[in-house]
């Protein structure tokens, strides 16, 4: 009887231990399977966004490209090149432009080129200091320029396409203007571009004054015995209270026969003023630039632009205009 009792107890204990081992083995198998699934799930990432380390979330979620995923950092740094911009492409400055030694506004300045200056793209684009920078070379040597202020020299100026209905760049002036024509003066001309205008220079902020100087010259007006040009007019205005800080005072040229009538956003009024032979100076490029209206085309104006190589602006590109009666 004692032997039978011992044998029964031994078998029960053996089966109990065997059951526990089976449970442990099953749990181990499930853990291995879970690990394999997790490893496959996250195999595409070397780092995960927002990984918590020492109770601090990474400041910037970061993905690394692997198996077809684009990193957020790389996405942001992709150069914003024009589709037709290749190494060796000819570029043209759309405004007075600093050439920097390095791709940043804090980089040492190599030189300042005038609006219309040409240079060659050398194939490198970098994004830094709020701009995309192109590596260029020219008569100044080599350096970097902000892409916002250059365009392909082989394509027409995008901000001011010429009207397709008129093959000639300069239609004949309206009849009331007779045979009078205005000369084209560039504000960054080396003869006066570096002259002081307020706290800046004629090249940088002299578009309005240069436009008025063209009108005075076309009207045959002389300034202190000299034909009007941006250099002569700027010198006169600087010594006769013609500026308020960096701002041109419209009435400062009244002694030369230009009677300031004010400004308007009415395009019809501007067209009528041009046709009547009045001097009209147009505000364009979102309000940041002034040009002299030469003639009305109905859909826009042909102009003398002191800062850009542009011969016309559409009505939609004109913000407002200042009018002088004669």
SEPA-398212 format. One line per 4 residues: their letters; for each residue x, y, z of C-alpha. Coordinates in pm, 1 decimal. Layout:
REM residues N
A	X Y Z  ...;
***
This chain:
REM residues 326
XXXX	0.0 0.0 0.0  284.1 234.6 87.1  458.7 156.8 -244.1  140.7 229.8 -443.8;
XXXX	95.6 564.9 -264.3  458.6 663.1 -334.9  427.4 569.4 -701.5  111.6 778.5 -743.2;
XXXX	267.5 1083.6 -577.6  578.4 1052.1 -796.9  374.1 1039.6 -1118.6  160.1 1340.8 -1017.1;
XXXX	467.7 1547.3 -936.0  631.2 1444.4 -1265.0  331.7 1542.9 -1477.0  297.2 1873.3 -1288.6;
XXXX	658.2 1966.2 -1362.4  618.4 1858.0 -1723.7  314.3 2083.0 -1763.0  504.6 2382.3 -1624.7;
XXXX	791.1 2318.2 -1868.8  545.7 2309.6 -2157.2  398.0 2646.1 -2053.3  745.8 2800.0 -2023.1;
XXXX	842.3 2662.0 -2364.0  524.4 2798.6 -2524.6  585.4 3143.6 -2376.9  944.0 3135.7 -2505.7;
XXXX	829.9 3043.3 -2857.4  573.2 3325.2 -2858.8  835.4 3576.0 -2743.3  1070.4 3470.2 -3023.4;
XXXX	793.5 3504.6 -3282.9  703.2 3851.7 -3150.5  1067.1 3960.4 -3173.4  1095.4 3839.2 -3535.2;
XXXX	776.2 4023.6 -3636.3  892.4 4343.8 -3464.3  1235.4 4322.0 -3627.0  1079.1 4295.6 -3972.4;
XXXX	832.2 4575.6 -3896.8  1102.2 4829.4 -3812.6  1377.7 4708.0 -4040.9  1327.3 5008.1 -4270.0;
XXXX	1424.6 5258.7 -4003.3  1755.6 5314.7 -3835.8  1598.5 5575.8 -3602.4  1236.3 5642.3 -3517.1;
XXXX	1076.9 5985.9 -3476.4  1033.9 6101.0 -3119.7  1250.5 5828.8 -2961.5  1248.4 5873.0 -2583.2;
XXXX	1587.6 5869.3 -2417.5  1642.1 5964.9 -2054.0  1282.5 6091.7 -2047.3  1362.2 6350.2 -2317.6;
XXXX	1213.1 6332.2 -2667.8  1459.8 6406.2 -2947.0  1433.9 6773.2 -3042.3  1391.6 6698.0 -3415.0;
XXXX	1228.1 6377.5 -3543.6  1465.9 6230.7 -3797.5  1418.2 5961.5 -4059.4  1701.6 5796.2 -4248.6;
XXXX	1634.9 5692.4 -4606.2  1622.4 5318.5 -4639.2  1412.0 5097.5 -4866.7  1249.5 5388.5 -5048.7;
XXXX	1183.0 5637.7 -4766.5  1303.9 5999.0 -4799.9  1446.9 6163.5 -4491.2  1286.6 6479.1 -4362.0;
XXXX	1629.2 6646.3 -4338.6  1722.5 6557.2 -4695.9  1381.9 6672.8 -4822.3  1440.8 7015.8 -4675.5;
XXXX	1790.9 7045.5 -4813.6  1712.3 6955.4 -5174.1  1834.1 7238.0 -5401.5  1562.2 7442.0 -5569.0;
XXXX	1719.6 7440.4 -5914.0  1533.5 7546.1 -6223.9  1463.8 7252.0 -6452.5  1681.0 7397.5 -6729.0;
XXXX	1974.5 7507.1 -6508.0  2281.1 7297.9 -6585.0  2649.3 7334.3 -6513.9  2780.6 7607.5 -6744.5;
XXXX	2441.4 7780.1 -6779.2  2451.4 8157.5 -6829.5  2288.0 8359.9 -6550.2  2194.7 8727.2 -6531.6;
XXXX	2149.9 8941.9 -6220.8  1798.1 9088.3 -6190.6  1916.4 9355.9 -5944.7  2236.3 9486.5 -5791.1;
XXXX	2374.2 9171.4 -5631.1  2647.3 9078.1 -5383.8  2874.9 8788.6 -5477.6  2982.2 8606.4 -5159.1;
XXXX	3289.8 8395.3 -5091.4  3073.6 8134.4 -4914.5  2705.8 8039.3 -4944.4  2566.4 8265.4 -4671.8;
XXXX	2477.4 8631.6 -4616.5  2755.2 8645.4 -4358.6  3014.3 8526.9 -4611.3  3287.0 8767.5 -4720.0;
XXXX	3178.3 8983.3 -5015.7  3376.5 8924.4 -5334.0  3212.7 9210.2 -5524.3  2876.4 9370.5 -5607.4;
XXXX	2753.6 9325.2 -5964.8  2504.1 9552.9 -6133.9  2159.4 9453.0 -6255.0  2197.1 9278.6 -6590.0;
XXXX	2548.2 9150.3 -6515.0  2615.2 8805.1 -6656.6  2790.6 8513.8 -6491.7  2824.3 8137.8 -6536.0;
XXXX	2671.7 7872.9 -6310.0  2940.2 7621.6 -6204.6  2713.8 7339.0 -6093.3  2686.8 7373.3 -5713.3;
XXXX	2370.9 7466.6 -5522.3  2349.8 7508.3 -5144.6  2069.2 7604.2 -4908.6  2183.0 7825.7 -4620.5;
XXXX	2099.0 8147.3 -4433.0  1745.6 8156.6 -4577.2  1845.6 8135.7 -4945.8  1939.6 7884.8 -5212.7;
XXXX	2286.6 7979.1 -5337.5  2437.7 7912.3 -5681.5  2810.6 7883.0 -5735.4  2914.8 8115.9 -6019.0;
XXXX	3218.6 8254.5 -6193.9  3272.8 8571.9 -6390.7  3516.1 8857.9 -6440.8  3520.6 8893.3 -6060.2;
XXXX	3650.4 8537.1 -6014.3  3420.9 8291.2 -5838.3  3173.1 8289.5 -5552.1  2808.6 8234.4 -5457.3;
XXXX	2493.1 8436.6 -5535.4  2139.7 8410.8 -5396.7  1916.9 8238.5 -5653.5  1631.6 8485.9 -5586.6;
XXXX	1820.2 8757.9 -5772.9  1940.3 8580.0 -6086.4  1766.6 8427.9 -6384.3  1868.7 8223.5 -6682.9;
XXXX	2022.5 8459.9 -6935.9  1885.2 8246.0 -7219.1  1519.5 8293.3 -7118.0  1302.0 8607.9 -7123.2;
XXXX	1251.5 8794.7 -6798.7  964.9 8620.0 -6621.7  823.6 8912.8 -6422.9  754.9 9117.2 -6734.7;
XXXX	674.8 8923.3 -7052.7  643.6 9135.9 -7363.5  297.2 9158.1 -7522.7  280.6 8893.6 -7795.8;
XXXX	52.9 9110.6 -8008.1  332.2 9364.3 -8074.3  653.3 9232.9 -8226.8  825.1 9571.7 -8186.7;
XXXX	950.6 9628.1 -7828.8  872.5 9999.4 -7837.3  546.6 10105.9 -8003.2  536.4 10464.8 -8128.8;
XXXX	430.4 10714.6 -7860.9  73.5 10839.6 -7861.6  1.3 11135.1 -8092.5  -11.5 11404.9 -7820.6;
XXXX	350.5 11328.9 -7738.7  467.0 11416.4 -8087.0  820.0 11305.3 -8167.6  947.9 11338.5 -7811.6;
XXXX	1135.5 11036.7 -7678.2  1292.4 10950.4 -7345.2  1649.5 10823.3 -7304.2  1707.8 10504.3 -7106.1;
XXXX	1926.8 10553.9 -6798.8  2027.8 10264.1 -6571.5  2047.3 10334.8 -6200.5  2352.4 10108.6 -6161.8;
XXXX	2549.0 10280.0 -6439.4  2911.1 10309.9 -6320.8  2896.6 10687.8 -6374.8  2655.9 10735.1 -6083.4;
XXXX	2548.7 10395.8 -5943.5  2778.9 10425.5 -5642.0  2679.6 10784.4 -5555.5  2513.2 10829.6 -5217.5;
XXXX	2136.0 10862.0 -5202.7  2023.9 10917.9 -4845.8  2183.5 10636.0 -4645.7  2218.1 10410.7 -4949.8;
XXXX	2323.3 10447.5 -5315.7  2165.5 10532.6 -5649.6  2222.4 10174.4 -5766.3  2033.5 10024.7 -5471.9;
XXXX	1735.3 10260.2 -5427.2  1746.9 10515.2 -5710.0  1483.5 10371.4 -5945.8  1223.5 10649.1 -5890.5;
XXXX	1474.8 10932.5 -5912.8  1632.3 10776.3 -6224.7  1289.2 10750.0 -6390.1  1221.6 11118.5 -6324.6;
XXXX	1566.4 11210.8 -6460.1  1477.4 11035.2 -6789.7  1155.6 11238.3 -6812.8  1339.8 11567.3 -6752.5;
XXXX	1599.0 11479.6 -7017.8  1330.0 11384.2 -7269.9  1155.7 11715.6 -7205.3  1481.1 11899.4 -7275.4;
XXXX	1518.8 12028.1 -6920.0  1864.1 12114.1 -6785.7  1967.8 12111.9 -6421.2  2211.1 12388.1 -6325.5;
XXXX	2332.1 12400.6 -6683.6  2366.2 12025.5 -6730.2  2146.2 11775.8 -6913.5  1944.3 11566.5 -6673.8;
XXXX	2065.3 11217.4 -6582.4  2054.7 11022.8 -6252.7  2391.5 11159.5 -6141.9  2304.3 11523.4 -6207.4;
XXXX	1950.9 11504.4 -6063.7  2062.1 11312.9 -5753.9  2329.8 11572.9 -5681.4  2074.2 11853.3 -5717.0;
XXXX	1812.0 11682.3 -5497.9  2068.7 11597.2 -5228.3  2167.2 11961.2 -5194.0  1816.9 12112.7 -5232.4;
XXXX	1603.8 11909.5 -4992.1  1480.2 11670.1 -5256.7  1483.7 11366.8 -5025.8  1324.1 11283.4 -4693.8;
XXXX	1572.6 11029.5 -4565.9  1586.6 10778.1 -4850.4  1251.2 10887.5 -4995.3  1214.4 11097.6 -5310.9;
XXXX	1000.8 11410.6 -5270.3  780.8 11426.7 -5580.3  733.4 11804.9 -5571.2  1108.7 11872.3 -5558.4;
XXXX	1127.9 11896.4 -5940.3  848.8 12154.4 -5977.1  1095.6 12427.3 -6079.5  1176.8 12221.6 -6389.0;
XXXX	814.2 12225.1 -6509.3  691.8 11895.7 -6360.7  380.5 11969.7 -6154.3  301.4 11675.4 -5926.9;
XXXX	-65.8 11573.2 -5959.7  -62.3 11276.7 -5721.6  -82.2 10898.1 -5746.9  -359.7 10661.4 -5852.1;
XXXX	-428.4 10289.5 -5885.4  -680.4 10353.3 -6166.4  -522.4 10195.9 -6476.3  -753.6 10383.1 -6713.9;
XXXX	-647.4 10714.0 -6560.6  -281.9 10616.2 -6604.5  -336.5 10517.8 -6968.7  -517.4 10846.6 -7038.2;
XXXX	-238.9 11045.2 -6873.6  24.6 10878.9 -7092.8  -182.4 10944.1 -7407.3  -219.1 11309.3 -7307.6;
XXXX	157.6 11348.3 -7293.7  185.8 11372.1 -6917.2  480.4 11221.1 -6731.5  374.5 10894.9 -6567.4;
XXXX	600.7 10695.4 -6335.6  472.9 10342.3 -6264.5  513.4 10137.2 -5947.6  569.9 9768.8 -6037.9;
XXXX	711.7 9438.9 -5908.7  478.9 9421.3 -5611.0  540.7 9783.3 -5515.2  918.5 9766.4 -5487.1;
XXXX	1028.5 9930.0 -5813.7  955.5 10238.7 -6029.4  975.6 10279.1 -6408.9  899.2 10555.5 -6659.4;
XXXX	594.9 10493.2 -6881.6  676.9 10554.5 -7248.0  350.4 10458.0 -7417.6  14.2 10291.3 -7357.8;
XXXX	-59.2 9958.0 -7523.1  -408.7 9913.3 -7382.5  -319.9 9586.2 -7207.8  -20.5 9748.8 -7042.2;
XXXX	261.2 9997.8 -7085.7  592.8 10012.0 -7265.8  849.8 10152.2 -7028.1  1202.8 10266.1 -6966.4;
XXXX	1311.0 10046.6 -6675.0  1619.1 10179.4 -6490.0  1681.5 9857.8 -6299.8  1583.1 9561.1 -6516.2;
XXXX	1615.8 9462.4 -6881.1  1241.5 9489.5 -6931.7  1053.5 9688.5 -7197.4  692.6 9648.2 -7085.7;
XXXX	458.7 9568.8 -6797.7  100.6 9446.1 -6814.4  -183.5 9623.0 -6635.2  -185.9 9345.6 -6375.8;
XXXX	182.4 9406.2 -6298.5  128.8 9777.4 -6228.8  48.3 9858.1 -5864.8  -6.7 10233.7 -5901.1;
XXXX	137.7 10533.9 -6079.9  245.4 10891.1 -6008.8  145.0 11162.5 -6256.4  314.3 11492.6 -6343.2;
XX	130.8 11760.6 -6537.0  338.9 11982.6 -6765.8;
***
